[in-house]
């Protein structure tokens, strides 16, 4: 998200970065039930429900962002990104990380899933 925020215009890289965010949020949303399964087996229902409520937004925002990306609606994308950034504001990534550019090809992948 920080790399996308640095973009001053809509480039193929910006589209890949935005699509990568959608794919990541979809993965988070799909993994919620698997994440709380162990708590539910131990009857920690409140903890499981709290986790579900804490991450429920991920699927909703992913769907909104996906629609905006596929419609090339960068105004909606620009207004949605700060909402996502607030959820991950405590995550710190070193400047000299070795993650590379995992978003490459994400836009093509997202379009292929239509």
N, C-alpha and C positions, 0 to 999 in steps of 0.2 A: 504494500500500500504506500509505503514511503517513496518507493521508486516511481510509482504511478503519479504521486502528488508532485514529483519533480518535473513531470512532462508539461510542456507549454502548449503542445498541439497534439491532435489525434494522429498518432503514427501507428504502424503495424505493431510496434513494441507496446504501445499504450493499450491497444486492443488485446494483445496477449496477456498483459498484466491484469487488466480488468476481468478477462475471462478466467484467468487463473484464480482470482479471488472468488469468483462464482463457483468454480469447481471445488475449491477448498471448503467453502461454506456448505456446499451440498454434501461433501464427505463428512463434515462435522455433524450435519443434521441427520444423515443416515446412520451415524454411529452412536447416537444418543441412547437408543434402547439397549444396544449391546453394552454400553458403558454402565448402565444402571442395573443390569441383570444380576450381578453379584450382590448388590445391596438388597434387591427385592427377594432373593433367595434367603437372605438373613432377616427378612421382615423389616428392613429399614426403609419403610415406605415414604416417610417424610423426607429423608435424605434423597431418595430417588426422585421424588416429585419436585423437590427444590432444584435438583440438577436439570431436570427436564425443563422447568420454567426458566432457568437461567440461560439455557441454550436454545430455547424454542425459536427465538428470533432468527437464528442462522438460516433455517429453511425459507422463512418468509422473505428475508432480505436477499437471499440467493435468487429466489424466483423473480423478485422485483428487478434486481440488477441484471439478471439474464435477459429479461424482456427488454430492458433499456439498451443493453449491448447489441442484441440482435436487431433492434429498431434504429440503432445508431443515434440514440438519444443521450448525448453526452451531458446535457443539463441535468437530467435525472441521475446519471452516474455521479456527477460532481456533487450533488446534494446528498447522495446516499453514502458516499465514502466516509464522510466525517462520523456518521452513525456507527459504521463498522470500526473506525479508528478508535472511538471511545471505548469499545468493548475490549480492544487489545492494547490499550495505552500503556499497560505495565510490562508488555513484552519488549525486551531489549535485545537487539541484534548488533553484534560488534561490526564496526566499519570494515574490518579486514576478515570478514567471514568467508567460508569456503562453500557457500551454498550455490554459487554460480547463478545461472538464470533459469530457474525451473519453470518459468512461465512460457518459455519458447514453445510455440505450437499450440498453446492453450485455446486461442481463438478458433483455430481450425477444428480442434477437438470439440469445442462447445457447439459450433455450427453443425458438426456432424451428428450431434446428439438431438437435434431438433425433432 
